[in-house]
Amino acid sequence: MTAEAAESAGKIALQLAEEIGLMISVAVVDNSGHLLHFTRHDRAQFLTIDIAINKAWTASSFSLSSQAWNDAVQQPSLTPLTQTPRFTPVAGGYPLFHHCELIGAIGISGGSTLQDHSVAERTTQTLGFYQST
C-alpha cells in the first residue's frame, strides 16, 4: 500500500462521511497494522482518533472486517480475544485488498457502527480495494 493510496482513502472517506453528515476520524494501516495515514474532520470527537486506528489494526490482523470480528467474538472460544490490547471488534474497520492480497486496512470512527462500516466499505469499493467475502 502506498502513502498516496492511503491518503486517497482518507480523502474519500471524509467526503463520503460528509455526504451523510458525519464528522469522523480515518486511519489507514498497512498489512502489518502499522499506521500509514490518519486524517479527521475538525469537529470529530477526540476518542474517535484511537478507535479509528484500532479498528484498522483489527481489520488488518486476519483480513477480516471489525464487524466480522464482532460476530466472531460472540463465540465463547473466541471471547478471550477481546482482552487483546488494541483489538476493537466494532464495525468500521475494513481490510483493503489488491489482486486478492491484503495490502492494509481502513478504520472509520465517528458515526454509528452501521455508518462507520458503510463509509469504510464504500471507500474500499470506490478505490477498487474491495474483495467480497
N, CA, C and O atoms as a GROMACS GRO file, in nm:
protein
  532
    1MET      N    1   0.084  -0.117   0.000
    1MET     CA    2   0.000   0.000   0.000
    1MET      C    3   0.088   0.123   0.000
    1MET      O    4   0.178   0.136   0.083
    2THR      N    5   0.063   0.211  -0.091
    2THR     CA    6   0.144   0.333  -0.099
    2THR      C    7   0.087   0.442  -0.010
    2THR      O    8  -0.031   0.440   0.025
    3ALA      N    9   0.171   0.537   0.026
    3ALA     CA   10   0.126   0.651   0.105
    3ALA      C   11   0.022   0.731   0.027
    3ALA      O   12  -0.073   0.784   0.085
    4GLU      N   13   0.040   0.739  -0.104
    4GLU     CA   14  -0.055   0.811  -0.189
    4GLU      C   15  -0.192   0.745  -0.187
    4GLU      O   16  -0.294   0.813  -0.178
    5ALA      N   17  -0.196   0.613  -0.196
    5ALA     CA   18  -0.324   0.540  -0.192
    5ALA      C   19  -0.389   0.556  -0.055
    5ALA      O   20  -0.511   0.571  -0.047
    6ALA      N   21  -0.310   0.552   0.051
    6ALA     CA   22  -0.364   0.570   0.186
    6ALA      C   23  -0.424   0.709   0.203
    6ALA      O   24  -0.531   0.724   0.263
    7GLU      N   25  -0.356   0.810   0.151
    7GLU     CA   26  -0.407   0.946   0.158
    7GLU      C   27  -0.537   0.959   0.077
    7GLU      O   28  -0.631   1.025   0.122
    8SER      N   29  -0.543   0.897  -0.039
    8SER     CA   30  -0.665   0.899  -0.120
    8SER      C   31  -0.781   0.835  -0.044
    8SER      O   32  -0.894   0.885  -0.048
    9ALA      N   33  -0.754   0.724   0.023
    9ALA     CA   34  -0.858   0.658   0.101
    9ALA      C   35  -0.912   0.751   0.209
    9ALA      O   36  -1.032   0.758   0.232
   10GLY      N   37  -0.821   0.822   0.275
   10GLY     CA   38  -0.864   0.916   0.379
   10GLY      C   39  -0.953   1.026   0.324
   10GLY      O   40  -1.055   1.059   0.384
   11LYS      N   41  -0.914   1.083   0.211
   11LYS     CA   42  -0.992   1.191   0.150
   11LYS      C   43  -1.130   1.142   0.107
   11LYS      O   44  -1.230   1.211   0.128
   12ILE      N   45  -1.134   1.025   0.047
   12ILE     CA   46  -1.263   0.971   0.001
   12ILE      C   47  -1.352   0.941   0.121
   12ILE      O   48  -1.471   0.972   0.117
   13ALA      N   49  -1.298   0.882   0.225
   13ALA     CA   50  -1.378   0.852   0.344
   13ALA      C   51  -1.436   0.979   0.406
   13ALA      O   52  -1.553   0.982   0.444
   14LEU      N   53  -1.355   1.083   0.418
   14LEU     CA   54  -1.405   1.210   0.473
   14LEU      C   55  -1.519   1.263   0.388
   14LEU      O   56  -1.620   1.309   0.442
   15GLN      N   57  -1.504   1.259   0.256
   15GLN     CA   58  -1.608   1.308   0.166
   15GLN      C   59  -1.737   1.227   0.180
   15GLN      O   60  -1.846   1.283   0.188
   16LEU      N   61  -1.724   1.094   0.182
   16LEU     CA   62  -1.842   1.008   0.196
   16LEU      C   63  -1.912   1.033   0.329
   16LEU      O   64  -2.035   1.032   0.335
   17ALA      N   65  -1.835   1.056   0.434
   17ALA     CA   66  -1.895   1.083   0.566
   17ALA      C   67  -1.967   1.218   0.566
   17ALA      O   68  -2.077   1.229   0.621
   18GLU      N   69  -1.906   1.318   0.506
   18GLU     CA   70  -1.970   1.450   0.499
   18GLU      C   71  -2.104   1.443   0.428
   18GLU      O   72  -2.198   1.513   0.466
   19GLU      N   73  -2.113   1.359   0.325
   19GLU     CA   74  -2.238   1.345   0.250
   19GLU      C   75  -2.354   1.298   0.337
   19GLU      O   76  -2.470   1.325   0.306
   20ILE      N   77  -2.323   1.227   0.446
   20ILE     CA   78  -2.429   1.181   0.535
   20ILE      C   79  -2.423   1.252   0.672
   20ILE      O   80  -2.485   1.208   0.769
   21GLY      N   81  -2.348   1.361   0.677
   21GLY     CA   82  -2.347   1.445   0.795
   21GLY      C   83  -2.262   1.396   0.911
   21GLY      O   84  -2.288   1.433   1.026
   22LEU      N   85  -2.162   1.313   0.885
   22LEU     CA   86  -2.076   1.261   0.991
   22LEU      C   87  -1.945   1.337   1.000
   22LEU      O   88  -1.890   1.381   0.899
   23MET      N   89  -1.896   1.352   1.121
   23MET     CA   90  -1.764   1.406   1.149
   23MET      C   91  -1.682   1.289   1.202
   23MET      O   92  -1.705   1.242   1.313
   24ILE      N   93  -1.586   1.243   1.122
   24ILE     CA   94  -1.516   1.118   1.153
   24ILE      C   95  -1.365   1.134   1.161
   24ILE      O   96  -1.307   1.235   1.121
   25SER      N   97  -1.305   1.030   1.215
   25SER     CA   98  -1.160   1.008   1.206
   25SER      C   99  -1.139   0.889   1.114
   25SER      O  100  -1.218   0.795   1.112
   26VAL      N  101  -1.029   0.894   1.036
   26VAL     CA  102  -0.996   0.789   0.940
   26VAL      C  103  -0.851   0.748   0.960
   26VAL      O  104  -0.761   0.832   0.961
   27ALA      N  105  -0.830   0.618   0.974
   27ALA     CA  106  -0.694   0.565   0.984
   27ALA      C  107  -0.675   0.461   0.874
   27ALA      O  108  -0.765   0.380   0.848
   28VAL      N  109  -0.559   0.462   0.811
   28VAL     CA  110  -0.523   0.361   0.712
   28VAL      C  111  -0.392   0.299   0.758
   28VAL      O  112  -0.293   0.369   0.783
   29VAL      N  113  -0.392   0.166   0.767
   29VAL     CA  114  -0.273   0.092   0.809
   29VAL      C  115  -0.226   0.001   0.696
   29VAL      O  116  -0.302  -0.028   0.603
   30ASP      N  117  -0.101  -0.044   0.705
   30ASP     CA  118  -0.051  -0.141   0.608
   30ASP      C  119  -0.092  -0.281   0.650
   30ASP      O  120  -0.165  -0.297   0.748
   31ASN      N  121  -0.047  -0.382   0.577
   31ASN     CA  122  -0.090  -0.519   0.607
   31ASN      C  123  -0.031  -0.574   0.736
   31ASN      O  124  -0.065  -0.686   0.777
   32SER      N  125   0.056  -0.499   0.801
   32SER     CA  126   0.109  -0.538   0.932
   32SER      C  127   0.047  -0.457   1.045
   32SER      O  128   0.086  -0.470   1.161
   33GLY      N  129  -0.049  -0.374   1.010
   33GLY     CA  130  -0.118  -0.293   1.111
   33GLY      C  131  -0.049  -0.164   1.148
   33GLY      O  132  -0.091  -0.097   1.243
   34HIS      N  133   0.056  -0.125   1.075
   34HIS     CA  134   0.128  -0.001   1.104
   34HIS      C  135   0.060   0.116   1.035
   34HIS      O  136   0.024   0.107   0.917
   35LEU      N  137   0.042   0.224   1.106
   35LEU     CA  138  -0.028   0.342   1.056
   35LEU      C  139   0.046   0.404   0.937
   35LEU      O  140   0.165   0.435   0.945
   36LEU      N  141  -0.027   0.421   0.827
   36LEU     CA  142   0.027   0.487   0.707
   36LEU      C  143  -0.027   0.628   0.693
   36LEU      O  144   0.044   0.720   0.651
   37HIS      N  145  -0.155   0.645   0.728
   37HIS     CA  146  -0.219   0.775   0.709
   37HIS      C  147  -0.330   0.793   0.811
   37HIS      O  148  -0.401   0.698   0.844
   38PHE      N  149  -0.343   0.915   0.860
   38PHE     CA  150  -0.452   0.949   0.951
   38PHE      C  151  -0.504   1.086   0.915
   38PHE      O  152  -0.427   1.177   0.884
   39THR      N  153  -0.636   1.100   0.920
   39THR     CA  154  -0.699   1.230   0.900
   39THR      C  155  -0.831   1.230   0.974
   39THR      O  156  -0.884   1.125   1.010
   40ARG      N  157  -0.883   1.350   0.999
   40ARG     CA  158  -1.013   1.360   1.064
   40ARG      C  159  -1.075   1.495   1.034
   40ARG      O  160  -1.008   1.592   0.997
   41HIS      N  161  -1.207   1.499   1.051
   41HIS     CA  162  -1.276   1.627   1.042
   41HIS      C  163  -1.238   1.710   1.165
   41HIS      O  164  -1.209   1.656   1.272
   42ASP      N  165  -1.239   1.840   1.149
   42ASP     CA  166  -1.203   1.929   1.260
   42ASP      C  167  -1.291   1.906   1.382
   42ASP      O  168  -1.245   1.920   1.495
   43ARG      N  169  -1.417   1.873   1.360
   43ARG     CA  170  -1.511   1.858   1.470
   43ARG      C  171  -1.533   1.712   1.513
   43ARG      O  172  -1.625   1.684   1.590
   44ALA      N  173  -1.451   1.621   1.467
   44ALA     CA  174  -1.462   1.482   1.510
   44ALA      C  175  -1.425   1.473   1.658
   44ALA      O  176  -1.332   1.540   1.703
   45GLN      N  177  -1.496   1.393   1.732
   45GLN     CA  178  -1.469   1.376   1.875
   45GLN      C  179  -1.330   1.316   1.895
   45GLN      O  180  -1.286   1.234   1.814
   46PHE      N  181  -1.261   1.354   2.002
   46PHE     CA  182  -1.123   1.311   2.021
   46PHE      C  183  -1.109   1.161   2.040
   46PHE      O  184  -1.006   1.105   2.000
   47LEU      N  185  -1.206   1.093   2.097
   47LEU     CA  186  -1.195   0.949   2.118
   47LEU      C  187  -1.196   0.873   1.985
   47LEU      O  188  -1.147   0.760   1.977
   48THR      N  189  -1.252   0.935   1.881
   48THR     CA  190  -1.257   0.868   1.750
   48THR      C  191  -1.118   0.844   1.692
   48THR      O  192  -1.102   0.758   1.606
   49ILE      N  193  -1.019   0.918   1.737
   49ILE     CA  194  -0.883   0.904   1.684
   49ILE      C  195  -0.829   0.763   1.713
   49ILE      O  196  -0.795   0.690   1.620
   50ASP      N  197  -0.822   0.727   1.840
   50ASP     CA  198  -0.770   0.594   1.876
   50ASP      C  199  -0.860   0.482   1.827
   50ASP      O  200  -0.812   0.377   1.787
   51ILE      N  201  -0.991   0.504   1.830
   51ILE     CA  202  -1.083   0.400   1.785
   51ILE      C  203  -1.063   0.370   1.637
   51ILE      O  204  -1.061   0.254   1.598
   52ALA      N  205  -1.050   0.472   1.554
   52ALA     CA  206  -1.028   0.451   1.410
   52ALA      C  207  -0.899   0.374   1.385
   52ALA      O  208  -0.897   0.281   1.304
   53ILE      N  209  -0.792   0.412   1.453
   53ILE     CA  210  -0.664   0.344   1.437
   53ILE      C  211  -0.678   0.197   1.478
   53ILE      O  212  -0.629   0.108   1.409
   54ASN      N  213  -0.742   0.173   1.590
   54ASN     CA  214  -0.756   0.036   1.640
   54ASN      C  215  -0.850  -0.049   1.554
   54ASN      O  216  -0.829  -0.169   1.540
   55LYS      N  217  -0.953   0.012   1.497
   55LYS     CA  218  -1.040  -0.063   1.405
   55LYS      C  219  -0.963  -0.106   1.281
   55LYS      O  220  -0.978  -0.219   1.235
   56ALA      N  221  -0.880  -0.017   1.228
   56ALA     CA  222  -0.798  -0.053   1.111
   56ALA      C  223  -0.700  -0.164   1.147
   56ALA      O  224  -0.684  -0.259   1.071
   57TRP      N  225  -0.635  -0.153   1.262
   57TRP     CA  226  -0.542  -0.255   1.309
   57TRP      C  227  -0.613  -0.390   1.322
   57TRP      O  228  -0.559  -0.493   1.281
   58THR      N  229  -0.733  -0.389   1.378
   58THR     CA  230  -0.812  -0.512   1.396
   58THR      C  231  -0.845  -0.575   1.260
   58THR      O  232  -0.834  -0.696   1.244
   59ALA      N  233  -0.887  -0.493   1.164
   59ALA     CA  234  -0.923  -0.545   1.032
   59ALA      C  235  -0.802  -0.602   0.958
   59ALA      O  236  -0.815  -0.696   0.880
   60SER      N  237  -0.684  -0.545   0.983
   60SER     CA  238  -0.565  -0.595   0.914
   60SER      C  239  -0.511  -0.722   0.977
   60SER      O  240  -0.434  -0.795   0.914
   61SER      N  241  -0.550  -0.750   1.100
   61SER     CA  242  -0.490  -0.862   1.174
   61SER      C  243  -0.513  -0.998   1.110
   61SER      O  244  -0.421  -1.080   1.107
   62PHE      N  245  -0.632  -1.024   1.059
   62PHE     CA  246  -0.662  -1.151   0.994
   62PHE      C  247  -0.743  -1.131   0.868
   62PHE      O  248  -0.815  -1.222   0.825
   63SER      N  249  -0.732  -1.013   0.807
   63SER     CA  250  -0.804  -0.983   0.682
   63SER      C  251  -0.955  -0.991   0.697
   63SER      O  252  -1.026  -1.029   0.604
   64LEU      N  253  -1.004  -0.955   0.815
   64LEU     CA  254  -1.147  -0.956   0.843
   64LEU      C  255  -1.193  -0.818   0.886
   64LEU      O  256  -1.122  -0.747   0.956
   65SER      N  257  -1.313  -0.781   0.844
   65SER     CA  258  -1.367  -0.654   0.891
   65SER      C  259  -1.384  -0.659   1.043
   65SER      O  260  -1.402  -0.766   1.100
   66SER      N  261  -1.379  -0.545   1.105
   66SER     CA  262  -1.400  -0.542   1.250
   66SER      C  263  -1.544  -0.582   1.283
   66SER      O  264  -1.570  -0.629   1.394
   67GLN      N  265  -1.635  -0.565   1.190
   67GLN     CA  266  -1.773  -0.612   1.210
   67GLN      C  267  -1.776  -0.765   1.216
   67GLN      O  268  -1.845  -0.822   1.300
   68ALA      N  269  -1.701  -0.831   1.127
   68ALA     CA  270  -1.694  -0.978   1.130
   68ALA      C  271  -1.634  -1.025   1.262
   68ALA      O  272  -1.676  -1.127   1.317
   69TRP      N  273  -1.535  -0.951   1.314
   69TRP     CA  274  -1.477  -0.985   1.444
   69TRP      C  275  -1.581  -0.971   1.554
   69TRP      O  276  -1.584  -1.051   1.647
   70ASN      N  277  -1.667  -0.869   1.544
   70ASN     CA  278  -1.772  -0.852   1.643
   70ASN      C  279  -1.859  -0.976   1.651
   70ASN      O  280  -1.894  -1.022   1.760
   71ASP      N  281  -1.894  -1.029   1.535
   71ASP     CA  282  -1.974  -1.151   1.530
   71ASP      C  283  -1.895  -1.270   1.585
   71ASP      O  284  -1.950  -1.352   1.659
   72ALA      N  285  -1.768  -1.279   1.549
   72ALA     CA  286  -1.685  -1.394   1.588
   72ALA      C  287  -1.664  -1.404   1.739
   72ALA      O  288  -1.668  -1.513   1.795
   73VAL      N  289  -1.642  -1.291   1.805
   73VAL     CA  290  -1.612  -1.296   1.948
   73VAL      C  291  -1.734  -1.328   2.033
   73VAL      O  292  -1.724  -1.338   2.156
   74GLN      N  293  -1.849  -1.343   1.970
   74GLN     CA  294  -1.967  -1.389   2.044
   74GLN      C  295  -1.954  -1.536   2.079
   74GLN      O  296  -2.020  -1.586   2.170
   75GLN      N  297  -1.867  -1.607   2.005
   75GLN     CA  298  -1.841  -1.748   2.034
   75GLN      C  299  -1.753  -1.755   2.160
   75GLN      O  300  -1.649  -1.689   2.167
   76PRO      N  301  -1.794  -1.836   2.258
   76PRO     CA  302  -1.717  -1.842   2.383
   76PRO      C  303  -1.568  -1.874   2.362
   76PRO      O  304  -1.484  -1.824   2.438
   77SER      N  305  -1.534  -1.953   2.263
   77SER     CA  306  -1.393  -1.988   2.242
   77SER      C  307  -1.310  -1.870   2.192
   77SER      O  308  -1.188  -1.871   2.206
   78LEU      N  309  -1.375  -1.768   2.135
   78LEU     CA  310  -1.303  -1.651   2.083
   78LEU      C  311  -1.316  -1.528   2.172
   78LEU      O  312  -1.245  -1.429   2.152
   79THR      N  313  -1.405  -1.532   2.269
   79THR     CA  314  -1.427  -1.418   2.357
   79THR      C  315  -1.299  -1.368   2.423
   79THR      O  316  -1.283  -1.247   2.439
   80PRO      N  317  -1.205  -1.456   2.462
   80PRO     CA  318  -1.081  -1.406   2.525
   80PRO      C  319  -1.002  -1.309   2.436
   80PRO      O  320  -0.921  -1.232   2.488
   81LEU      N  321  -1.022  -1.313   2.306
   81LEU     CA  322  -0.952  -1.219   2.218
   81LEU      C  323  -0.984  -1.074   2.252
   81LEU      O  324  -0.904  -0.985   2.226
   82THR      N  325  -1.099  -1.050   2.310
   82THR     CA  326  -1.138  -0.913   2.343
   82THR      C  327  -1.047  -0.851   2.448
   82THR      O  328  -1.052  -0.730   2.470
   83GLN      N  329  -0.965  -0.931   2.513
   83GLN     CA  330  -0.870  -0.881   2.612
   83GLN      C  331  -0.738  -0.838   2.550
   83GLN      O  332  -0.650  -0.786   2.620
   84THR      N  333  -0.722  -0.858   2.420
   84THR     CA  334  -0.600  -0.819   2.350
   84THR      C  335  -0.596  -0.666   2.334
   84THR      O  336  -0.690  -0.607   2.283
   85PRO      N  337  -0.488  -0.603   2.379
   85PRO     CA  338  -0.479  -0.458   2.360
   85PRO      C  339  -0.495  -0.419   2.212
   85PRO      O  340  -0.444  -0.488   2.124
   86ARG      N  341  -0.563  -0.311   2.189
   86ARG     CA  342  -0.589  -0.254   2.055
   86ARG      C  343  -0.700  -0.328   1.980
   86ARG      O  344  -0.760  -0.270   1.889
   87PHE      N  345  -0.728  -0.453   2.014
   87PHE     CA  346  -0.830  -0.530   1.943
   87PHE      C  347  -0.964  -0.462   1.964
   87PHE      O  348  -1.011  -0.447   2.077
   88THR      N  349  -1.027  -0.421   1.853
   88THR     CA  350  -1.152  -0.345   1.859
   88THR      C  351  -1.253  -0.408   1.765
   88THR      O  352  -1.264  -0.367   1.649
   89PRO      N  353  -1.328  -0.506   1.814
   89PRO     CA  354  -1.425  -0.575   1.730
   89PRO      C  355  -1.557  -0.498   1.720
   89PRO      O  356  -1.662  -0.546   1.760
   90VAL      N  357  -1.547  -0.377   1.665
   90VAL     CA  358  -1.662  -0.288   1.647
   90VAL      C  359  -1.662  -0.245   1.501
   90VAL      O  360  -1.558  -0.207   1.448
   91ALA      N  361  -1.777  -0.250   1.436
   91ALA     CA  362  -1.786  -0.218   1.293
   91ALA      C  363  -1.723  -0.084   1.260
   91ALA      O  364  -1.736   0.013   1.335
   92GLY      N  365  -1.654  -0.080   1.146
   92GLY     CA  366  -1.589   0.042   1.099
   92GLY      C  367  -1.448   0.018   1.050
   92GLY      O  368  -1.387   0.107   0.990
   93GLY      N  369  -1.394  -0.101   1.074
   93GLY     CA  370  -1.263  -0.139   1.022
   93GLY      C  371  -1.283  -0.232   0.904
   93GLY      O  372  -1.364  -0.325   0.911
   94TYR      N  373  -1.210  -0.207   0.796
   94TYR     CA  374  -1.232  -0.286   0.674
   94TYR      C  375  -1.099  -0.315   0.606
   94TYR      O  376  -1.020  -0.223   0.585
   95PRO      N  377  -1.072  -0.442   0.572
   95PRO     CA  378  -0.947  -0.476   0.505
   95PRO      C  379  -0.943  -0.423   0.362
   95PRO      O  380  -1.047  -0.410   0.296
   96LEU      N  381  -0.823  -0.395   0.315
   96LEU     CA  382  -0.803  -0.346   0.179
   96LEU      C  383  -0.725  -0.452   0.100
   96LEU      O  384  -0.620  -0.498   0.144
   97PHE      N  385  -0.779  -0.489  -0.014
   97PHE     CA  386  -0.718  -0.593  -0.097
   97PHE      C  387  -0.679  -0.538  -0.233
   97PHE      O  388  -0.747  -0.450  -0.287
   98HIS      N  389  -0.570  -0.590  -0.288
   98HIS     CA  390  -0.528  -0.562  -0.425
   98HIS      C  391  -0.489  -0.696  -0.486
   98HIS      O  392  -0.398  -0.763  -0.436
   99HIS      N  393  -0.557  -0.734  -0.594
   99HIS     CA  394  -0.535  -0.865  -0.656
   99HIS      C  395  -0.545  -0.977  -0.552
   99HIS      O  396  -0.460  -1.066  -0.547
  100CYS      N  397  -0.649  -0.972  -0.471
  100CYS     CA  398  -0.679  -1.074  -0.369
  100CYS      C  399  -0.574  -1.085  -0.259
  100CYS      O  400  -0.575  -1.182  -0.184
  101GLU      N  401  -0.487  -0.988  -0.247
  101GLU     CA  402  -0.385  -0.989  -0.142
  101GLU      C  403  -0.411  -0.872  -0.047
  101GLU      O  404  -0.434  -0.759  -0.091
  102LEU      N  405  -0.406  -0.899   0.083
  102LEU     CA  406  -0.424  -0.794   0.182
  102LEU      C  407  -0.309  -0.694   0.171
  102LEU      O  408  -0.192  -0.731   0.178
  103ILE      N  409  -0.344  -0.566   0.154
  103ILE     CA  410  -0.241  -0.462   0.149
  103ILE      C  411  -0.253  -0.364   0.264
  103ILE      O  412  -0.165  -0.281   0.285
  104GLY      N  413  -0.362  -0.374   0.339
  104GLY     CA  414  -0.382  -0.284   0.452
  104GLY      C  415  -0.525  -0.289   0.499
  104GLY      O  416  -0.599  -0.383   0.470
  105ALA      N  417  -0.563  -0.184   0.572
  105ALA     CA  418  -0.700  -0.174   0.621
  105ALA      C  419  -0.731  -0.029   0.652
  105ALA      O  420  -0.641   0.053   0.672
  106ILE      N  421  -0.860   0.002   0.655
  106ILE     CA  422  -0.908   0.135   0.688
  106ILE      C  423  -0.995   0.125   0.812
  106ILE      O  424  -1.070   0.029   0.829
  107GLY      N  425  -0.986   0.225   0.898
  107GLY     CA  426  -1.070   0.233   1.016
  107GLY      C  427  -1.144   0.364   1.019
  107GLY      O  428  -1.084   0.470   0.998
  108ILE      N  429  -1.273   0.358   1.044
  108ILE     CA  430  -1.359   0.476   1.049
  108ILE      C  431  -1.423   0.482   1.186
  108ILE      O  432  -1.471   0.380   1.236
  109SER      N  433  -1.425   0.600   1.247
  109SER     CA  434  -1.493   0.618   1.374
  109SER      C  435  -1.555   0.757   1.379
  109SER      O  436  -1.493   0.856   1.341
  110GLY      N  437  -1.679   0.761   1.426
  110GLY     CA  438  -1.746   0.891   1.441
  110GLY      C  439  -1.897   0.882   1.425
  110GLY      O  440  -1.969   0.970   1.472
  111GLY      N  441  -1.944   0.777   1.360
  111GLY     CA  442  -2.088   0.758   1.343
  111GLY      C  443  -2.133   0.636   1.421
  111GLY      O  444  -2.062   0.587   1.509
  112SER      N  445  -2.252   0.588   1.386
  112SER     CA  446  -2.295   0.461   1.444
  112SER      C  447  -2.210   0.350   1.383
  112SER      O  448  -2.138   0.373   1.286
  113THR      N  449  -2.219   0.232   1.439
  113THR     CA  450  -2.140   0.122   1.384
  113THR      C  451  -2.180   0.094   1.239
  113THR      O  452  -2.094   0.065   1.156
  114LEU      N  453  -2.309   0.103   1.209
  114LEU     CA  454  -2.352   0.081   1.071
  114LEU      C  455  -2.300   0.188   0.977
  114LEU      O  456  -2.260   0.159   0.865
  115GLN      N  457  -2.300   0.313   1.022
  115GLN     CA  458  -2.248   0.422   0.940
  115GLN      C  459  -2.099   0.408   0.918
  115GLN      O  460  -2.050   0.424   0.806
  116ASP      N  461  -2.025   0.378   1.025
  116ASP     CA  462  -1.880   0.362   1.012
  116ASP      C  463  -1.847   0.249   0.915
  116ASP      O  464  -1.760   0.264   0.829
  117HIS      N  465  -1.915   0.136   0.929
  117HIS     CA  466  -1.892   0.023   0.839
  117HIS      C  467  -1.925   0.060   0.695
  117HIS      O  468  -1.850   0.027   0.603
  118SER      N  469  -2.034   0.129   0.675
  118SER     CA  470  -2.075   0.169   0.540
  118SER      C  471  -1.972   0.260   0.475
  118SER      O  472  -1.938   0.242   0.358
  119VAL      N  473  -1.922   0.359   0.549
  119VAL     CA  474  -1.821   0.450   0.494
  119VAL      C  475  -1.693   0.374   0.460
  119VAL      O  476  -1.633   0.397   0.355
  120ALA      N  477  -1.652   0.283   0.548
  120ALA     CA  478  -1.531   0.204   0.521
  120ALA      C  479  -1.549   0.116   0.398
  120ALA      O  480  -1.462   0.112   0.311
  121GLU      N  481  -1.661   0.048   0.390
  121GLU     CA  482  -1.687  -0.040   0.276
  121GLU      C  483  -1.698   0.038   0.146
  121GLU      O  484  -1.642  -0.003   0.044
  122ARG      N  485  -1.769   0.150   0.148
  122ARG     CA  486  -1.784   0.231   0.026
  122ARG      C  487  -1.650   0.290  -0.018
  122ARG      O  488  -1.624   0.303  -0.138
  123THR      N  489  -1.565   0.326   0.077
  123THR     CA  490  -1.432   0.378   0.043
  123THR      C  491  -1.351   0.270  -0.028
  123THR      O  492  -1.288   0.298  -0.130
  124THR      N  493  -1.352   0.148   0.025
  124THR     CA  494  -1.275   0.041  -0.038
  124THR      C  495  -1.327   0.009  -0.177
  124THR      O  496  -1.249  -0.020  -0.267
  125GLN      N  497  -1.458   0.014  -0.194
  125GLN     CA  498  -1.517  -0.012  -0.326
  125GLN      C  499  -1.479   0.099  -0.425
  125GLN      O  500  -1.445   0.071  -0.540
  126THR      N  501  -1.485   0.224  -0.380
  126THR     CA  502  -1.451   0.337  -0.466
  126THR      C  503  -1.308   0.328  -0.515
  126THR      O  504  -1.280   0.361  -0.631
  127LEU      N  505  -1.217   0.285  -0.430
  127LEU     CA  506  -1.076   0.276  -0.466
  127LEU      C  507  -1.039   0.144  -0.536
  127LEU      O  508  -0.927   0.129  -0.584
  128GLY      N  509  -1.133   0.051  -0.540
  128GLY     CA  510  -1.105  -0.078  -0.602
  128GLY      C  511  -1.027  -0.173  -0.513
  128GLY      O  512  -0.968  -0.269  -0.562
  129PHE      N  513  -1.027  -0.148  -0.382
  129PHE     CA  514  -0.957  -0.232  -0.285
  129PHE      C  515  -1.053  -0.327  -0.215
  129PHE      O  516  -1.029  -0.368  -0.102
  130TYR      N  517  -1.158  -0.362  -0.281
  130TYR     CA  518  -1.267  -0.439  -0.221
  130TYR      C  519  -1.260  -0.584  -0.264
  130TYR      O  520  -1.231  -0.615  -0.380
  131GLN      N  521  -1.286  -0.673  -0.171
  131GLN     CA  522  -1.296  -0.815  -0.202
  131GLN      C  523  -1.415  -0.868  -0.125
  131GLN      O  524  -1.416  -0.864  -0.002
  132SER      N  525  -1.516  -0.917  -0.196
  132SER     CA  526  -1.632  -0.970  -0.125
  132SER      C  527  -1.593  -1.099  -0.056
  132SER      O  528  -1.518  -1.180  -0.111
  133THR      N  529  -1.646  -1.118   0.064
  133THR     CA  530  -1.617  -1.238   0.142
  133THR      C  531  -1.744  -1.306   0.183
  133THR      O  532  -1.740  -1.410   0.249
   0.00000   0.00000   0.00000
